[in-house]
Amino acid sequence: MKNNGFNNWSIEKGDYKRDETTTWTFQRKLIRKRRIKKSVLIILYTISVSIISYLIFA
């Protein structure tokens, strides 16, 4: 039977690392980034629509 080393890992050697995406602080950072990105996109969209409508109807 071929042993590919899957069972030879250990926490003491540092093979195991915690997944950062499961922590609540990381999730809050992701939510904050999404909110900022959405806000910037909404502001840019509003500005561009208002400028285009001003140029068309002025």
C-alpha positions in Angstrom: 0.0 0.0 0.0 1.3 3.4 -1.0 1.8 5.9 1.9 1.7 9.5 0.5 2.5 11.0 3.9 -1.0 12.2 4.6 -1.1 10.6 8.0 2.4 11.8 9.0 1.5 15.3 9.9 1.6 16.6 13.5 0.6 19.8 15.3 4.0 19.9 17.1 5.9 20.2 13.8 3.7 23.1 12.7 2.0 21.2 9.9 -1.5 22.2 11.1 -2.5 25.8 10.7 -5.9 27.3 11.6 -8.1 28.3 8.8 -8.4 32.1 9.0 -11.7 32.3 7.1 -13.6 30.6 9.9 -12.9 33.3 12.5 -15.5 35.9 13.2 -13.0 38.8 13.0 -12.1 37.7 9.5 -15.7 37.5 8.5 -16.3 41.0 9.9 -13.4 42.3 7.8 -14.9 40.7 4.7 -18.3 42.2 5.5 -16.7 45.6 6.0 -14.8 45.4 2.7 -18.0 44.4 0.9 -19.9 47.3 2.4 -17.2 49.8 1.5 -17.0 48.4 -2.1 -20.8 48.6 -2.5 -20.9 52.2 -1.1 -18.2 53.3 -3.5 -19.9 51.7 -6.5 -23.2 53.3 -5.6 -21.6 56.7 -5.2 -19.7 56.4 -8.5 -22.9 55.2 -10.3 -24.9 58.1 -9.0 -22.3 60.6 -9.9 -21.9 59.2 -13.4 -25.7 59.1 -14.0 -26.1 62.6 -12.8 -23.3 63.9 -15.0 -24.6 62.1 -18.1 -28.1 63.3 -17.5 -26.9 66.8 -17.0 -25.0 66.7 -20.3 -27.9 65.3 -22.2 -30.7 67.6 -20.8 -28.7 70.8 -20.4 
